[in-house]
Amino acid sequence: MASRTLIQKLAVLADAAKYDASCASSGTQKRNSLGKDGVGSTEGMGICHAYAPDGRCISLLKILLTNFCIFDCRYCINRSSSNVERARFTVEEVVSLTLDFYKRNYIEGLFLSSGIIRSPDYTMEQLVEVARRLRIDHNYRGYIHLKTIAEADPLLIEKAGRYADRLSVNIELPTETSLTQYAPEKSGPTIRKAMADVRSNIETTTEKAPDRGKPPPRPPRFAPGGQSTQMIVGADASIDRDILSTSARLYSSYKLRRVYYSAYSPIPDASSDLPPVRPPLQREHRLYQADWMMRFYGYEHAEIAGADTGGMLDLDIDPKLAWSLRNRAYFPVDVNRASKEQLLRVPGFGPGTVKKILSSRRHARLRLDHLSRISRSISKSLPFITAADWTPGALTDSDRLRARYTPEPEQMSLFA
Amino acid sequence: MIAVDLKSETDFASWRTRARSLLAADIQPGMIAWRTNPADRDLFGEQPSPLPERDIKVRVPRQFLTLAERAACHRDDERFARLYRLLYRLHHRDCALSDKSDPDIIWLEKRDKAVRRDIHKMHAFVRFRASGVSEFGREQFGAWFEPDNYIEELAVPFFVRRFPNMDWLIVTPRRTARYVDGELTYTDGGARDQLPAEDAVEDQWRTYFASIFNPARLKTKAMTAEMPKRYWKNLPEAQLIPSLIASSTTRAREMQAAAPQPANPRAATIMRQRELTAPQAEPLNTLAAVNAAARTCTRCDLCRHASQTVLGEGPQSARLMIVGEQPGDQEDIAGRPFIGPAGKLLDQSLAHSGIERSTTYLTNAVKHFKFTPRGKRRIHSKPNAGEINQCRWWLNLEREFVQPEIILAMGATALRGVLGRAGRLTDYRGQTLEIAKGVTLLTTVHPAYLLRLPDADRREQELARFRADLAQTAMLLEERTRASG
């Protein structure tokens, strides 16, 4: 095999990395290089330096160290039984690519993952070594996200967290059964144990100093950008209710910053177990909305995907509207009196709008003209609220309410 | 009309002092023409009006100044007039920043947001090209950028914080920011042709851009919402976008149409190797082997959601075994029993009763954490009879290897785990019961029960009873020691 150029390897190993949805570069500690050697800064807010035509942001150089892999996960382009082209970067190549891109302001940092070669420990050591060289040899202060190999030694996870801003262990599939079926070498307990180790490391390094006396020397920060995970949607038969309850458990158990949902997408040389289909992008979108409802709107996961829809989210309307249509008795909500929690349940009101309503109603009894200036989509909210000069009357309970929000059924094309 | 001159489009400092004087003289907002460029002066042919020399304490929230300073960089021609109107109204208590339905406040927040977004986009979309190395060994770079608003001075310091050890130049049509040997200077705007025409790394970047794109999920609207076309001309990767879009449908269709290929033969080799090296199940003839086997236990469904099996802890020679209910949140994360709040209370109470934790074997009736998620926390749920019975297999093995003389069951779950049947705590508490040859059972409440009691007096009473139970256990342990000694 002729040795490949850096650019050829980059093409293979970026292509192999694109099924990982996360590209976040936000929420880590603030730091910069003023008065120091080296390069880089993180300022709290993430920056998306480009967008690909798939609408996904490009914030990090997202690559695999290698796409050789000894695991045979059916949904994965890099599974051992696949015939894709394989390549492997040296540690030094990843380091210099990262620095070259970073200094040209193409990226916020590096997201490094890898197929598993030789053993989980060997692979994890290589990933950690890339991060170590960037941080220690090059005084690099940009963002680093390391994929954590669940099967690797916990001591390597501990090392990884010293250099990385974020660690992530992928849960891959929503249920234990699916994991056994489609990722035979992986196991739910191993994945959850790795997440527990990450949480435990984060909590031990951020424990507060005792109240009195001198604070103890601060231990080095561990993954200040927290941990995240990814779940593939549509590869197995799991329903949305299972997916959301798995997310709810992961959020509560491991203090995850994010669960990413990745619509299973056709890959070159797909496994015969998982014939390539169109990626369920709308379902993915609805799951993200449901996830937001759990994290920012105060919904419990069990409220979101209803029993009447077979545990699936409605693809035509957003899950919050769907909840509101199922729970009409909750409405209308009085914008001049309702609590923050009640207002957050009104379709069309997001946390920003609710904050503005709470702030503005101290100055005047809010009427519709106030609201139309505060909220960009007030007409969506009208059936669910009362204001100083508005009451929805029978609208809230109208049989035709759902139709207001659903697009007209598409006409059959004359030329089909 | 009063004409007021500012030194430049972004001369917020002068606006501030002038506005203060105008406010002091109670000049109405509609009466002022704010002029930011010399051409305006010629056009109107007017001299700036002399400003009154009075001063006044301006009463506006500090936050207004932060917002106003950014809004002043917006390309909106009305900005200085609108800012004065806002200042006037705020000062006279005619509006408040917290009234988000006021049209002037909405204007201010919109302009502020647009400027912040523009700054953010500049941070994102500036593309440096390498141009060489300075005589001091500093790498040199240059970039051309076209922002929407007058934001250069607000956006450039970010690059200083990020790249203080490089020399660079950022040129826009309005300003040139030059950063050399750690010093930042601004001059007038320039032209694109002042900057390096190419950089070999751009080929790598374009390769990356093309390869990270997934043709099976084309969403061009989402792309252009965040990376509008007007930026494309200065982004080296953007020239690929039309061809990536054009070929995406065919590429996706080809992937779907492709018939599955025969599996890569390497997979079979790897599989064989794995089977050869797979660890064999060990017979359960030591406590260590029992513990290892328990790690992969699937006897009930609790293993599906817990992080790990939390095994017993303590010396195998322990004469006292304390059995609790199940691990909690912290035990589940650390993989050790009794380290959370209930564990801490147990530790204190053990110390109080003179029982050494280090010579005691501590375990739980159920080895996996059972919980329901509630937002960011996990709420403990009680294990049911089936789960306790399944886990009794492990508890019995632990008893077999540790051979404790005394077992202290804490709570009803522990009691069931030890007895193998339901028992009322109140029936057993305070009793000593010979449950097997040479094994005495004592019973008390679980320390978590004490933590849940809302009433402080009641908690004190119950804690005292709990300690008395532990003291009874300690006494019994001592009696046995004397008897055998």
Boltz contact constraints between the chains, C-beta under 6 A:
constraints:
  - contact:
      token1: [A, 7]
      token2: [B, 204]
      max_distance: 6.0
  - contact:
      token1: [A, 7]
      token2: [B, 207]
      max_distance: 6.0
  - contact:
      token1: [A, 10]
      token2: [B, 207]
      max_distance: 6.0
  - contact:
      token1: [A, 10]
      token2: [B, 208]
      max_distance: 6.0
  - contact:
      token1: [A, 11]
      token2: [B, 207]
      max_distance: 6.0
  - contact:
      token1: [A, 11]
      token2: [B, 211]
      max_distance: 6.0
  - contact:
      token1: [A, 14]
      token2: [B, 208]
      max_distance: 6.0
  - contact:
      token1: [A, 14]
      token2: [B, 211]
      max_distance: 6.0
  - contact:
      token1: [A, 14]
      token2: [B, 212]
      max_distance: 6.0
  - contact:
      token1: [A, 15]
      token2: [B, 211]
      max_distance: 6.0
  - contact:
      token1: [A, 18]
      token2: [B, 212]
      max_distance: 6.0
  - contact:
      token1: [A, 18]
      token2: [B, 214]
      max_distance: 6.0
  - contact:
      token1: [A, 32]
      token2: [B, 161]
      max_distance: 6.0
  - contact:
      token1: [A, 33]
      token2: [B, 164]
      max_distance: 6.0
  - contact:
      token1: [A, 34]
      token2: [B, 161]
      max_distance: 6.0
  - contact:
      token1: [A, 34]
      token2: [B, 164]
      max_distance: 6.0
  - contact:
      token1: [A, 41]
      token2: [B, 161]
      max_distance: 6.0
  - contact:
      token1: [A, 41]
      token2: [B, 162]
      max_distance: 6.0
  - contact:
      token1: [A, 47]
      token2: [B, 123]
      max_distance: 6.0
  - contact:
      token1: [A, 47]
      token2: [B, 124]
      max_distance: 6.0
  - contact:
      token1: [A, 49]
      token2: [B, 124]
      max_distance: 6.0
  - contact:
      token1: [A, 50]
      token2: [B, 237]
      max_distance: 6.0
  - contact:
      token1: [A, 51]
      token2: [B, 223]
      max_distance: 6.0
  - contact:
      token1: [A, 51]
      token2: [B, 226]
      max_distance: 6.0
  - contact:
      token1: [A, 51]
      token2: [B, 227]
      max_distance: 6.0
  - contact:
      token1: [A, 52]
      token2: [B, 213]
      max_distance: 6.0
  - contact:
      token1: [A, 53]
      token2: [B, 213]
      max_distance: 6.0
  - contact:
      token1: [A, 53]
      token2: [B, 218]
      max_distance: 6.0
  - contact:
      token1: [A, 53]
      token2: [B, 220]
      max_distance: 6.0
  - contact:
      token1: [A, 53]
      token2: [B, 223]
      max_distance: 6.0
  - contact:
      token1: [A, 53]
      token2: [B, 241]
      max_distance: 6.0
  - contact:
      token1: [A, 53]
      token2: [B, 244]
      max_distance: 6.0
  - contact:
      token1: [A, 53]
      token2: [B, 245]
      max_distance: 6.0
  - contact:
      token1: [A, 54]
      token2: [B, 213]
      max_distance: 6.0
  - contact:
      token1: [A, 54]
      token2: [B, 214]
      max_distance: 6.0
  - contact:
      token1: [A, 54]
      token2: [B, 217]
      max_distance: 6.0
  - contact:
      token1: [A, 54]
      token2: [B, 219]
      max_distance: 6.0
  - contact:
      token1: [A, 55]
      token2: [B, 219]
      max_distance: 6.0
  - contact:
      token1: [A, 55]
      token2: [B, 222]
      max_distance: 6.0
  - contact:
      token1: [A, 55]
      token2: [B, 223]
      max_distance: 6.0
  - contact:
      token1: [A, 70]
      token2: [B, 270]
      max_distance: 6.0
  - contact:
      token1: [A, 72]
      token2: [B, 267]
      max_distance: 6.0
  - contact:
      token1: [A, 80]
      token2: [B, 266]
      max_distance: 6.0
  - contact:
      token1: [A, 80]
      token2: [B, 267]
      max_distance: 6.0
  - contact:
      token1: [A, 80]
      token2: [B, 270]
      max_distance: 6.0
  - contact:
      token1: [A, 81]
      token2: [B, 263]
      max_distance: 6.0
  - contact:
      token1: [A, 81]
      token2: [B, 264]
      max_distance: 6.0
  - contact:
      token1: [A, 81]
      token2: [B, 267]
      max_distance: 6.0
  - contact:
      token1: [A, 83]
      token2: [B, 261]
      max_distance: 6.0
  - contact:
      token1: [A, 83]
      token2: [B, 264]
      max_distance: 6.0
  - contact:
      token1: [A, 100]
      token2: [B, 201]
      max_distance: 6.0
  - contact:
      token1: [A, 104]
      token2: [B, 128]
      max_distance: 6.0
  - contact:
      token1: [A, 105]
      token2: [B, 126]
      max_distance: 6.0
  - contact:
      token1: [A, 105]
      token2: [B, 128]
      max_distance: 6.0
  - contact:
      token1: [A, 106]
      token2: [B, 205]
      max_distance: 6.0
  - contact:
      token1: [A, 176]
      token2: [B, 304]
      max_distance: 6.0
  - contact:
      token1: [A, 192]
      token2: [B, 307]
      max_distance: 6.0
  - contact:
      token1: [A, 193]
      token2: [B, 307]
      max_distance: 6.0
  - contact:
      token1: [A, 193]
      token2: [B, 308]
      max_distance: 6.0
  - contact:
      token1: [A, 196]
      token2: [B, 307]
      max_distance: 6.0
  - contact:
      token1: [A, 196]
      token2: [B, 333]
      max_distance: 6.0
  - contact:
      token1: [A, 199]
      token2: [B, 333]
      max_distance: 6.0
  - contact:
      token1: [A, 200]
      token2: [B, 333]
      max_distance: 6.0
  - contact:
      token1: [A, 200]
      token2: [B, 334]
      max_distance: 6.0
  - contact:
      token1: [A, 248]
      token2: [B, 373]
      max_distance: 6.0
  - contact:
      token1: [A, 249]
      token2: [B, 305]
      max_distance: 6.0
  - contact:
      token1: [A, 249]
      token2: [B, 373]
      max_distance: 6.0
  - contact:
      token1: [A, 252]
      token2: [B, 373]
      max_distance: 6.0
  - contact:
      token1: [A, 252]
      token2: [B, 377]
      max_distance: 6.0
  - contact:
      token1: [A, 252]
      token2: [B, 378]
      max_distance: 6.0
  - contact:
      token1: [A, 265]
      token2: [B, 214]
      max_distance: 6.0
  - contact:
      token1: [A, 265]
      token2: [B, 216]
      max_distance: 6.0
  - contact:
      token1: [A, 265]
      token2: [B, 217]
      max_distance: 6.0
  - contact:
      token1: [A, 266]
      token2: [B, 216]
      max_distance: 6.0
  - contact:
      token1: [A, 266]
      token2: [B, 255]
      max_distance: 6.0
  - contact:
      token1: [A, 266]
      token2: [B, 256]
      max_distance: 6.0
  - contact:
      token1: [A, 268]
      token2: [B, 255]
      max_distance: 6.0
  - contact:
      token1: [A, 269]
      token2: [B, 261]
      max_distance: 6.0
  - contact:
      token1: [A, 272]
      token2: [B, 260]
      max_distance: 6.0
  - contact:
      token1: [A, 276]
      token2: [B, 255]
      max_distance: 6.0
  - contact:
      token1: [A, 276]
      token2: [B, 256]
      max_distance: 6.0
  - contact:
      token1: [A, 279]
      token2: [B, 216]
      max_distance: 6.0
  - contact:
      token1: [A, 279]
      token2: [B, 217]
      max_distance: 6.0
  - contact:
      token1: [A, 281]
      token2: [B, 217]
      max_distance: 6.0
  - contact:
      token1: [A, 356]
      token2: [B, 100]
      max_distance: 6.0
  - contact:
      token1: [A, 359]
      token2: [B, 98]
      max_distance: 6.0
  - contact:
      token1: [A, 359]
      token2: [B, 100]
      max_distance: 6.0
  - contact:
      token1: [A, 360]
      token2: [B, 99]
      max_distance: 6.0
  - contact:
      token1: [A, 360]
      token2: [B, 100]
      max_distance: 6.0
  - contact:
      token1: [A, 360]
      token2: [B, 101]
      max_distance: 6.0
  - contact:
      token1: [A, 363]
      token2: [B, 99]
      max_distance: 6.0
  - contact:
      token1: [A, 370]
      token2: [B, 101]
      max_distance: 6.0
  - contact:
      token1: [A, 373]
      token2: [B, 101]
      max_distance: 6.0
  - contact:
      token1: [A, 373]
      token2: [B, 106]
      max_distance: 6.0
  - contact:
      token1: [A, 374]
      token2: [B, 100]
      max_distance: 6.0
  - contact:
      token1: [A, 374]
      token2: [B, 101]
      max_distance: 6.0
